[in-house]
Amino acid sequence: MNRSETLEQAELVITGERHDDYGDAKDNFTNIASGWSKIIDEAYRVHGEITPMHVALMMDWVKTCRLLNDIENEDSWVDKIGYSALGSEIAETYGQD
């Protein structure tokens, strides 16, 4: 797919199915920013950095915000579980490298 086709496809997605699934982008991004700010603040306060586990929490928060618009979206529920499982697995060995 060339760049023009990619841009056309992106336009169709963000003005169609994604808008329908997740609602207004500004509202969704505002909700995400609120949660991410809290996670980041606590990450630096407690750990002095953002760890991969914090990233798992932030990705989970994206899915939470999406579910606020469409609580029955099975993909988002599965993704939330997936991010938690990955975060847990990474936490088990984090810092051992």
C-alpha positions, 0 to 999 in steps of 0.5 A: 500500500502506498502512502496515499492509500495508507492515508485514505485507509486511516481516514476511513478508520478514524472517521468510521469504525474507530469513532463508533467504537471509541467515541470522540477522539478528544474525549477519549484522549483526555481520559487516557491522559488523565490516567496516564498522568497518574500512572507516570506521577506514581512511577516516578515517585515510587520507582524513579522511572517508568518501567515496562510494567508501568507501560502495561498499566498505561496500555490497560488504561487505554483499553479501559477508556475505550470500554467506557464508550463500548462496554461490550467490546470483547477485543478490549476486554481480551486486550486488558487481560493480555496487558495484565498478563504481560505486565505480570510476566515482565515483573517476575524477571524485571531487573534481573538482566 
